[in-house]
Amino acid sequence: MRTTPRTRAAPAAALLLLFPLVALLAPLLAHGPSGGPGGLRAPIPWDPGEPDLDARLRPPGADHWLGTDDLGRDVLARLVHGARVSTGVGLLAAALSIAVGALAGALAGVAGGATDRGVLFLVEVVQAFPPLVLVAAGAAFFPPAAATIAVLVAATSWPDSARLVRAQARRLVRAPFVDAARAGGASATRILFRHVLPGALAPALATAPYVLGAAVLTEAGLSFLGLGTPPPAPSWGRALADARESLGSAWWCAAAPAAALFLFVLSARRLGDALSGRGRG
Amino acid sequence: MLRALLRRALAALATLVGVLVVVFALLSAAPGDPAALALRDGARARPASPEAVAAFRAAYGLDRPAAVRLVSWVGRAARLDFGRSFRDGRPVAARIAETVPITLALNLAALLLALAAGVPLAAAAARRPGGAADRLSGLVADLFFSAPAFVTGTALLLVFGVRLGWTPVLAEPEEGLRGVALPIVTLGLAALAPVTRVVRACLLEALASPAALAAKARGEGEAAAVLRALRRSAVPLLALGASLVPQLVAGSVLVERLFAVPGTGQLLADSVFARDVPSVLGLTVVAGAAVVVASAVADGLSAVLDPRLAEGEREPGEAS
């Protein structure tokens, strides 16, 4: 079978888009009989946070499509609402990470000299930390809100885009059109933002799906450790950790968030492979 | 050569100091008083009295200016003195040293497993691109790059621990290999994807080189060709080894928690929970140091193997 990057990008992108879509529509898709915007009946008529102690650990069936967890909460409803934490943290972290990395990389590439060495040193230092370790350590000191986690994840993951943008900026800064701009009296700031950054951004943007996938994994790992967004917000990582206790009798509690996480990261990676023109393997 | 190695060692040292400063900055930038946090027992959730907080601050030297604390922190950390745990008052270094052998053994076994499975798979994949082995290696990459260690581990736990009952559901080192098989396999599978991918790419390149063609013309067999290609890939493989360290460290944190292994990763998670600031800082430094040292050693060995690298400009730890 012959595949081109384009034919592989389409299904991956479609699958990946599903997650923010579900996250956005979660309040409409799953809510209890009373709650919910507009008084509409939800396709998943269960509240993600409402415990029902008479319906604990029910297997998947007509009432609860993916079963219930150890507190009798609907697994599908929690899965849908959990997408909000994963996509929210993931997208925010990826955007921050690429913005900071691109800025630092372009600055290093354009300024050269001591600035360049300084940025490279910082890149080296930050890359010395396994992301999850630094983020977990940060979680000990900062209040565990979704935004905090996104900032911590971005703080550990910006060096990759910084390296990519720096390499590109170093080439661009020697291009004739930059010389022309400089001869025309453009300031250093103008050259950086107007002439170099737009052209140097492409390789970093192509890796955005990878950054997103890694951010989602780090957030899930943090939640799995119990250091992520605090309950009652449903999160996939925490759901997996909670499911460990009842793994023998209720595999569905673990399978649902595990599958969601896996598909999210897989589609992100596939899209990244297609965008950066990398074959599989 | 010697000068290049020395320069690399100095760069690693500078990075280590940078690691110490970053960890200290993390502590200083954090809102709230670590003393008040540490004294507020989770169970009682009642703020400590101001006198108790002041006494605590004095006992742990938290009442000095930040610059003084930074210098003394770097100086003491260089001697592996991370202070005493807020938890039990024992030296942090001793607490970490107790757990390191467990985590090291776990990761070494996992790495051996990943190599034992990954190198033959990659060799088979590289010999016939697009063949059955190559498709299997692609599946491995898709599966284990996208499934985090705690997802793979939970799946293994469900099948082998809960359903089949072959292994205990928590790690039990007293039971020998059976007791620790699941955490080792989980970590090994996480390392399998990068090992297979990098080894396959290296072998493909080396097998396509003119030297390989010449050897084939001389009548070199297939096994000998793969061995030669592996030897020619020593430098990127060293870089792979160094790049696996951060992944294994992060994986250990999750896997040790999943299987309740009393290792370094578990200690980190526990210390974060307990707001045990000195332990968290010490563990973060140890993790960072492990990565820096691994990367420097890989670069040094690469320079010895391929003297051209010592002269050229190559960014450390960069996978080819």
Chai-1 contact restraints between the chains, C-beta under 6 A:
chainA,res_idxA,chainB,res_idxB,connection_type,confidence,min_distance_angstrom,max_distance_angstrom,comment,restraint_id
A,E124,B,T15,contact,1.0,0.0,6.0,A-B,restraint_1
A,V125,B,T15,contact,1.0,0.0,6.0,A-B,restraint_2
A,V125,B,G18,contact,1.0,0.0,6.0,A-B,restraint_3
A,V125,B,V19,contact,1.0,0.0,6.0,A-B,restraint_4
A,V125,B,V22,contact,1.0,0.0,6.0,A-B,restraint_5
A,A128,B,T15,contact,1.0,0.0,6.0,A-B,restraint_6
A,A128,B,V19,contact,1.0,0.0,6.0,A-B,restraint_7
A,A128,B,G288,contact,1.0,0.0,6.0,A-B,restraint_8
A,A128,B,V291,contact,1.0,0.0,6.0,A-B,restraint_9
A,A128,B,V292,contact,1.0,0.0,6.0,A-B,restraint_10
A,F129,B,G288,contact,1.0,0.0,6.0,A-B,restraint_11
A,P130,B,P246,contact,1.0,0.0,6.0,A-B,restraint_12
A,P130,B,V249,contact,1.0,0.0,6.0,A-B,restraint_13
A,P130,B,A250,contact,1.0,0.0,6.0,A-B,restraint_14
A,P130,B,A287,contact,1.0,0.0,6.0,A-B,restraint_15
A,L132,B,A250,contact,1.0,0.0,6.0,A-B,restraint_16
A,L132,B,V253,contact,1.0,0.0,6.0,A-B,restraint_17
A,V133,B,A287,contact,1.0,0.0,6.0,A-B,restraint_18
A,A136,B,V272,contact,1.0,0.0,6.0,A-B,restraint_19
A,A137,B,V280,contact,1.0,0.0,6.0,A-B,restraint_20
A,A137,B,T284,contact,1.0,0.0,6.0,A-B,restraint_21
A,A139,B,V272,contact,1.0,0.0,6.0,A-B,restraint_22
A,A140,B,V272,contact,1.0,0.0,6.0,A-B,restraint_23
A,A140,B,R275,contact,1.0,0.0,6.0,A-B,restraint_24
A,A140,B,V280,contact,1.0,0.0,6.0,A-B,restraint_25
A,F141,B,A30,contact,1.0,0.0,6.0,A-B,restraint_26
A,F142,B,A30,contact,1.0,0.0,6.0,A-B,restraint_27
A,L217,B,P148,contact,1.0,0.0,6.0,A-B,restraint_28
A,G221,B,L254,contact,1.0,0.0,6.0,A-B,restraint_29
A,F224,B,F150,contact,1.0,0.0,6.0,A-B,restraint_30
A,L225,B,R257,contact,1.0,0.0,6.0,A-B,restraint_31
A,L225,B,A269,contact,1.0,0.0,6.0,A-B,restraint_32
A,L227,B,V272,contact,1.0,0.0,6.0,A-B,restraint_33
A,L247,B,L158,contact,1.0,0.0,6.0,A-B,restraint_34
A,L247,B,V162,contact,1.0,0.0,6.0,A-B,restraint_35
A,G248,B,V162,contact,1.0,0.0,6.0,A-B,restraint_36
A,W251,B,L158,contact,1.0,0.0,6.0,A-B,restraint_37
A,A254,B,T154,contact,1.0,0.0,6.0,A-B,restraint_38
A,A258,B,V151,contact,1.0,0.0,6.0,A-B,restraint_39
A,F262,B,S146,contact,1.0,0.0,6.0,A-B,restraint_40
A,F262,B,A147,contact,1.0,0.0,6.0,A-B,restraint_41
A,V265,B,S146,contact,1.0,0.0,6.0,A-B,restraint_42
A,L266,B,S146,contact,1.0,0.0,6.0,A-B,restraint_43
A,R269,B,F145,contact,1.0,0.0,6.0,A-B,restraint_44
A,R269,B,S146,contact,1.0,0.0,6.0,A-B,restraint_45
A,R280,B,G138,contact,1.0,0.0,6.0,A-B,restraint_46
A,G281,B,G138,contact,1.0,0.0,6.0,A-B,restraint_47
A,G281,B,R197,contact,1.0,0.0,6.0,A-B,restraint_48
